[in-house]
Every structure is written in C-alpha cells, then in structure tokens.
Amino acid sequence: MAGADPDDCCRGAHVASQQGEFTQATVWDACRDGIQEAIEAQLDDEQAPPVIIDGLPTIGKTRHATETAFDLDVPAAILTHRYETRDVHLNLAAEHQKAVVEVPTLDRDCPTRRGDHGSGWAERINDYRSRGASPTYLHYYLQDVLPCMQDGDCPYLARWDAVEAADVIVGGPAHAALDRVVDDRVVIFDEDPGTAYRTEFDANQLSTAISTFLSKNDDLPIDNHFGLIGAATNEGMEAIRDAIRDELSDNTSIARPTEAVDDDDGHAEAPTAVLAMLELGGPIIGDTAPTEYDWDDQLREEAGLDYVELPDGSQVVYDHAESRVVIRRPPTLDAARAVVGLDGTPVEELWRGRLGVDEIVSWRVLCDDCRARYLRDVIGYEFVQTTSHVKPYSSGEYVNRRGDFGVIEAVANRHDTTPGVITTKSAAERLFEEPPSEPFIDIERVTDRIADVKHYGALRSSNDFTGTEVGVVLGSPHPGDRPLQITAALEGYTAIRGDEGKGTDLDYGIPERPFLRHYREHKIAQAVLRFGRTTAATVYIHTGVLPEWLSEMVTVGPEAVTIEERSEGQRGVIRALLDEGPGTAAEIANREGVSIGEKQTRDWLKRLRSEGYVSRDDSQPYTWGANGLADAPHTAHVRLPELE
C-alpha cells in the first residue's frame, strides 16, 4: 500500500518526501507509521481486514511494534516465536510507564518443567506436552501430584492474573489460541506464526493414537484403527459412521486433552484424527460421501492428498503415500480489536490460512526500487553471487565440500576476517561435523576461519549476526515436494511439480509460486539480511535462486567468480609442502601422500606459483617452497571480484 500521495511509490518514499531526505530514520519512521495506521484502520472499522506489514528485516519492526503497543489506548498482545525476541520487546517496554507482562510458559515459569523437582518429572511434563495437553490443563488435572502445585498454585498459573490485567502482554504465537490472550486486544504477530497451530502424525503414531482412543471409549462402536478404516470405506456401515460423528461433533472442540494424560499412547488430537479419517474415507465409496464437505478430486488424483475441514474449524490433510495426517487448528481472532503481522518476506496465502481469517492485506514499506536504494545506498550492503547453480542443500546430499570450503577460505582471505556462515542444518552437519570422504581436506582449518555457523531454520528474528561485516550463504533450502504440497493443500491449492522445470525453473503449477518462494527464495533473503542489518555488510551468496528484488541488487554476479576445485593429488602436494617443507619437484612427488607423478607435480607447483602461494629458487633443478600457502584455500582456487 503506497503512501497518501498517489505519486509516491511506497510508504518509505512518502515519508522521505515529507522529511526531505531518504535515510534510515525515514524508513524506520515509515515502518512505524505503517504499523500505527494498520491498527487504527481496524480500530475505526470493525470490518477492516488484518494487515501484514511487509518490511525488510532491517527496518526496526520489533522496536516499532513495542512503541506502538504502548502508545495505544487499548490493551495489546505482541506474539513472537523466540524467547530472545520476547526479551527485546520486554526490555524496550521498560522505557514506558504502562504495565507489561510476559505470558507464562512452562520453560520459564514452571519449576517442574524446569527440572527443579527432578528430571523424571520434567520428562513426564514434556511427554504430556508432546501429546497435545496444554500447560494449564496439566496443572489442574494433575494438581494433586504435581510437585509445583503442593504449596499453592505453580508460578505458571499464578502469573495469569497479571497477564489478564496488563496493558501489554508478550508471548508466543501459540498463545493466540487462548481467548484470554487475544480477546479485546490489538494483536501483533512479530513474524509469521509458522507451524504453531499444526500437529502431525506419521503412520505409526496415527495408528497407535487412534487405536488407543477407540479402545478406551465404550461409547464408540469400533475399537481400533482397522475398524475405523472399515467403517469409513464400507457402504453398509453408515449407522456406525453416524454414531461416531454424533459422539465426536457435539463439542466446541474435538480435541480432548485427557487423551494425552490418561494413556501412554494417547494424544489430545486423536479424536480429531478419528473424525478426519472417517470423513476422508467418504469419496472412496461414492454415493455415501457426506454432502457437508467439499472434496477436491484433483488434490487426491494428482497429489495423493486429501483435505477436510471439521465442525470445530480444524483443518486436516491426509497423505495417502505416507499415511500421514497433518492437523491445523488456527486461532479464533474474531474478538481481537485489530490484528497486524510483521514479516520481512510475507506470503499472504500462508498468513491468511495460519491465522484462520478470510481476508488479509499486505502493506509494503518499501517498493523494490526503494529497497535497493535503502539496502545498498543507505545501509551499505554489497551482494556477491558466486554461482548460478541452485545448490539444493536441505538434505545435505548435494553438498560440495571442496567448492564450499574454497569459497569460505577465499572470502576470509579477501576481507581478512572471519565471516559468518549460513546454510541448511544438514549441510552444516555434512560440512563441519562428518569426516571427509577424501584425503587432505582439513575441516578444522576452515572452521578456524569462521565466526559462527547458523542454519536457515533458526534464523527468523535472529540477531546473532548483527554487526557482522562479512557473511557467506551456502546453498538453498527446499523441504522436498511433500511438505510443500501439504502446506499448499492446507491453503486450498494442489501443488504438482512440473515435468520440465527444475532448479531455477522449478514450478508447482501455482501462479507466482507462493509456496516455493516461501520455502526457498524467501529463506535465502532472510539469511542474507541477517548480516550487518543496520550497518554495512558484504554478503557472498553461493546459490543461484534469489528473490527477484534481491537478484537485481547483486553487485557482482557469478560470471565474475571462478571456482576451480583442487584434486586429491593437488591437495596432496599442498599438504606435503606445508608438512615437510621445500623440495624439488621429484622429491615432492615421492613424498608420502602425493599421488601424482613428477611432471604433474611440477605443473601444479607452477600453477601454485602463478597464484602467489609457492616460490622457487634459481637452482637446477628448482627447489620449491611455500610462500603464503598456509593461507591459500586448500580445496579450491577461488577468484573473487574486486569490490570498490
């Protein structure tokens, strides 16, 4: 949404025109104004839809959210995943006079969960939570035996009175499922809520949870998973299906937390899975398919998935290939005074479904041109793209240790610093933890040149690389077809990988590729902008897939970068020179670990000399010695472009 002047390209440009200059301060002001206006629009008009503030990770959304919340005349709730970010909000709140309270969590407020009463109790609480029991339910249901409830209410429960009375509360996105957190408040989601409202069962978990629930509920006419499948697929068992529906559909929520506590194999969402499996069996038997649900034949036939929405609002996707069930139970935000999301790389389809709202709009703080102006001219970013290849690194299978180590060492040498590195979790394990499958590859040599390594999955709202002047992003994330297809199905889309497209042309048949962008390009953008943030940074991007707006900001592309991987024999010569000192080509070729002959050794020494890493004297035959070889990238020769 642009500024008030129709000639302005975006909110940032509008504020800059009012203040007479385009600076970091004007962009931050535009972000703050956008948050305030989004809230005011909803306070003034109950029919106004929730708003996502589309603002880069560098423009102070967290600070502005806190300041705005304290300027309101109505209560507010700020919800964010990371405890670190919650602490930032709480610390910023100390500058104001209104009461602020952190929503209690088991991790921080329950002595039993923290292990104060022994690891056995802590593990027991963790187990109940993993099976769907809420913290409050656990404290009341187990109050006679929980150690933290023996001398009065647990601190976890005691804090709730203060929460409900506070002007501003700070918690996690999962807390939006609680009416006492969101009702009559302005609710600000600091970053996408992600999978906060999802529960997944694999095939074994699904069968066990369903059978456990059915076997102990005498009011139900079947007692195991196989019986449920029979009831769902057998035309003559309509009376049984109706009996199950009547039993499970007469409550506000199908989920039953007692199922998580009363049996070691139980789960609170087992009843939801039962009803979903019953309804999803309908299309198989044709005429008996229930008319109250909409079936998507394309989703089943082309993607092997089914989707159903149950009476309590829960949404379920069933994966036929893996017998997996995904349940999503979005929060009910109808009673919130306003809802605002903050996201550096938003996808409206995901926000709408995850918050359970029919409509949501996105307001961009900066258009593409102003993003480039802000990041390059104001902050001082330089982006170097070192390859045109996608380098899909999520599985770790395609990790190229020689090329990646060469890039890291070359960047460290060029800038005479230890860069930060971001890659996938699997790639980080493969690169820096698994023993090399080839000789003369020194992991420690490379890790000594790195400030820290982070993975894509832990980056949202992270400030770990703030102020880091040089960074390297290795490879691209992609969860695989199935997770992407399930995510799309929850939002009403059938995602099918095209026969032709792969790599940068990968396509799932959905216009604008929203889900692929979310999982791949957007995560890369989030990673790139973790470095520097409010100060200048040079970021080397070792993948060929970038959001279009970011690719247009690349200072130097892969055509200006050369990566020549060193063979085992070449690495052996380097190691021999470093470990045993100078020698003639013949002497070096005969050293232990050198697998190439004298001529190849001599040619390789000449090459290293041309690179500036080896010297030779004027004797005959020449004696070759290391000359800065200890600093040379040992797995690849990498030529990086000169930057102004």
Salt bridges, closest charged atoms under 4 A:
ASP8 OD2 - HIS14 ND1 2.43
ASP29 OD1 - ARG32 NH1 3.03
ASP33 OD1 - ARG32 NH2 3.12
GLU37 OE1 - ARG11 NH1 2.70
ASP54 OD2 - ARG364 NE 3.49
ASP54 OD1 - ARG371 NH2 2.86
GLU67 OE2 - ARG63 NH1 3.31
GLU67 OE1 - HIS64 ND1 3.89
GLU84 OE1 - ARG82 NH2 2.31
ASP87 OD1 - ARG108 NH1 2.90
GLU95 OE1 - ARG63 NH1 3.92
GLU102 OE2 - ARG108 NH1 2.98
ASP107 OD1 - ARG113 NH2 3.11
ASP109 OD1 - ARG159 NE 3.39
ASP116 OD2 - ARG114 NH2 3.05
ASP127 OD2 - ARG131 NH2 2.71
GLU164 OE2 - ARG180 NH1 3.39
ASP190 OD2 - HIS89 NE2 2.89
GLU191 OE1 - ARG460 NH1 2.77
ASP192 OD2 - ARG354 NH1 2.50
GLU200 OE2 - ARG198 NH2 2.78
ASP242 OD1 - ARG245 NH1 3.01
GLU247 OE2 - ARG256 NH2 3.64
GLU259 OE1 - LYS216 NZ 3.95
GLU269 OE1 - ARG329 NH2 2.77
GLU279 OE2 - ARG245 NE 2.76
ASP306 OD2 - ARG300 NH2 2.23
ASP306 OD2 - HIS320 NE2 2.83
ASP312 OD2 - ARG329 NH1 2.39
ASP319 OD2 - ARG324 NH2 3.42
ASP319 OD1 - ARG482 NH2 2.86
GLU322 OE1 - ARG324 NH2 3.34
ASP343 OD1 - ARG460 NH1 2.94
ASP368 OD1 - ARG364 NH2 2.90
ASP404 OD1 - HIS542 NE2 3.47
GLU409 OE2 - ARG445 NE 2.85
GLU409 OE1 - HIS634 ND1 2.76
GLU434 OE1 - ARG430 NE 3.43
GLU438 OE2 - ARG402 NE 3.64
GLU438 OE1 - ARG571 NH2 3.42
ASP442 OD2 - ARG575 NH2 3.90
ASP452 OD2 - LYS454 NZ 3.59
ASP464 OD2 - LYS454 NZ 3.13
ASP481 OD1 - ARG497 NH2 2.96
GLU491 OE2 - ARG328 NH1 2.61
GLU521 OE2 - ARG520 NH2 3.03
GLU564 OE1 - ARG607 NH2 2.05
GLU564 OE2 - ARG639 NH2 3.14
GLU565 OE1 - ARG402 NE 3.50
ASP579 OD1 - ARG575 NH1 3.44
GLU580 OE1 - ARG591 NE 3.77
GLU598 OE2 - ARG602 NH2 2.70
ASP603 OD2 - LYS599 NZ 3.04
GLU611 OE1 - ARG566 NH2 3.33
GLU611 OE2 - ARG607 NE 3.29
GLU611 OE1 - HIS637 ND1 3.33
GLU642 OE2 - ARG414 NH2 3.83
